[in-house]
Amino acid sequence: MEKRKGREVVVSALQFSCTDDVAANLATAERLVRASHKKGSNIILIQELFEGYYFCQAQREDFFQRAKPYKGPSYNSEYAKTGKRAGCSYTNGPGYQEKFYFNPGDTGFRVFQTKFAKIGVAICWDQWFPEAARAMGHAGANLVPLVASNRVGKEIIQTEHGNSEITFYGNSFIAGPTGEIVAAADDKEEAVLVAEFDLEKIKSKRHSWGLFRDRRPDLYKVLLTSDGSNPLL
């Protein structure tokens, strides 16, 4: 019997510290993308808001000027021309004033068919919602690889009450289809993480484990209520 050919894909997560200089950050991203590409990466994940400091530490109207068009500088830069950008949630709390700058999306879960694999995209706070994780990004529950990218370094933003400071914790990682960590960065250093997966093998394992075969959608009604009450009682 002829051996079935696998469908390998190489994914990558980048991790680096940012400055308040857009050109410098784009240069860093380009350098790391090229390094990742040399390692054979097909799909590369860059941390969110990498063009500058994480400005959401403060509620400042002048920061609205940082808004960029969808096809802005990072989209048109040279490193972006090596492939296609697949897609572009917010949180709120001390040091994370994202609701001041962003509106919630209304597109639902965004999934993109790329040349190498179908990928689901979630940003920042999306990870804390069980529906998002279960629908497209929960490695163990869905038997799919998961790639996560976070920044490192200390960033200080001026606010009306003084300076706000965050030291980002990095720990970017790539998880395999059963939730195992196959590549991980630390909490301080720049990193280029790379891992290879055989999508055909993962597909076979997903079928053999029977995770979707044993689903019970008839029990989901309680999840449609905000307080967890059972609408049938």
N, C-alpha and C positions, 0 to 999 in steps of 0.2 A: 504494500500500500504506500502510495506517495505521501511523504511527510507534509502535513499542512503548513504552509508558510505563515509565520507570525506577522503581527502588525505592530512593529516597535515604534515608540514615540519617546523622545527625550525632552524632559521638561526642566525648567530652571527657575529659581527664585533669587532675586538680587537683594542685597541689603547694604545700605551705606548711610553715612551721615550727610545732612544737607546744610548748605549755607544760605544766606539771604541773597545770593547772586544767582539769577536764573541761568545765565550762560555757564557758570561753573558747574551747576548741578546737571545741566544737560550734557556737559562734557564728561562728567563722572558716569552718568547713565550710559552714554554712548560707549565709553571705555569698557564698562562691565558687560554691556550687551555684546560687544565684539568678543570679549573674553569667553562669554557663555556660548556664543556661536562657534568659536573655535573648539569648544568641548563637545560640539555636535547637537546643541539644543535646537529643538524645533519650536517650542512654545516657551516664552520667557515672561515672567511676571516681575513687574517693578512696583515698589511701594507707592501708596497713594500720595498725592500732592507733593511729588518729589521735586517740582520745579523751584521750590523755595522752602522757607521755614513753615512749620505747622502754625499758620496764623490764627487758627480757631481758638487759641488760648485766650484771646481777648475779643470783646465786642467793640469793634472799631469800624465806623462807617467808611473810612478811607480804604479799608481792606477790600471793599467791594470792587475797587479798581483792579484787583488781582484776578478777577474773572477772565477766563480765556474762552475763545470760540472753540467749538468741538474740534475743528481741524486747525488747531493753533500751532505754535512753534514746535512742541514736542512731536506732534503728528507729522510735520513736514521736515523734521530734521533728517540728516543723512542716515542715522542708524535705523530710523523707522522705515526707510525705503528697502530694507532687507527683507521685509515681510509685510504683514497687514496687522493693524490694530483691531482687536476683537471688540472691545467695549470699554466704555468709560462709566447711601444711607447715612445717615448721620446719627450722632450721639449728642448728649448734652449732660454737662456736669462740670465741676471745678476743673478749669484748664481745658475743657472740651466743649466750646460754645458753638457747635456745628449748626444748631437750629437757627442761629442768628444769620447764617450765611446760605444755608441750603434748604430747598423744599424737598419733601419726600417724593420719590419717584412713583410713577403710575404705569410702568411698563410691565409689571410682573417680574418673574424670574427670567433673567436674560441668559439664553443659551445660544451659542454660536457654533456653526459647523465650519471648522477650519480645514485646511488641506490635510492636517495630520490627525486631528481628533475633534470630537464634539466637546466643547468646554462650557461650563457654567461659571458665571462671574458674580461674585459678591464683594461688597466693599465694607470694610470696617465693622460697623455695628450690626450689619446683616448677620454676622456669625452668631450673634446672641439669640436670634429668633429660631426656634426649633423648626418652624415650617420651611425656612430657607435652607437650613442644613439638611433636613430630611428630603426635600424635593430635589436638591441638586449637588450638595457639597459635603455630605456626611460620609467620610471614607468607609467606616465600618458598616453602617446601615445600608449603604448603596453599593459597596464593593467597587469603589472608584478611587483613584489616586487623588490626593489633595495637596495643593501648593499654596503656601502662605508667605507673604513678604511683609516685613516691618522695618522701620528705620532705626538707626542708633544715633547716639550723640546727644549733647545738651543744647537746647534751644531756648533763648530768652526773648520774650515779646514784651514791649511796653504797653501798659494798660493805664486807664485813668486812676487806678489805685496803686500804681507802682509796677514793678516788673513781675511777669509771670514766667516761671521756669519749669520745663519738663525735661527729664532725662529719659529718652526712649530706650526701650528694653530689648529691641532686636528679637533674637530667638526665632528668626525665620526658619521654616522647615518644609520638608516634603514628606508626606505620609503615603504609605502604600495602601492597597485596597482593603486591607483588614485593620487599618489604623496604625500599623507599625511605622515608626519614624525611620526613614531610610537616609535622610540627610538633614543636618541641623546646624545652624550658626549659633554663636554665643551672643551675649548681650552688649558687646562693645565693638567688635571688629567688623569691617567691611567683608562681604562674603558673596561668592557666586556658588550657589548650590545647584547640583545637577543630578538627575536620576533618570533611568531608562525603564520603561514599562512595555510589556507585550500585551496589547489590548485584546488580542484573540484569547490568550490564556486567562486574562481577567474576565472576559465574557463567559468563557467556559466555567470558570469557578463560580461566577454569579448565578449561572443556571443550575449548577450542581448543588449549591448551597440552598437554593429554593427560597431565598428571602422574599422575593416578590410573589412567588406561588402561594406562600402562607399568609399573605396580607389579609386583613379583615376590615375592609372599608365600611362594613355595616356598623362597626363600633365607633366610627368617627364622629357621630352626631354630637357627642358630648364635647368634642373639641371645637365645635362651632359656637359655643357659648363662652363668654368672657369670664364667667365665674366658675366654670367647670361643672355646672349643674346638669343633670341628666334630663333632657327634654321629654323622655319617654315615661318618666315617673310623675 
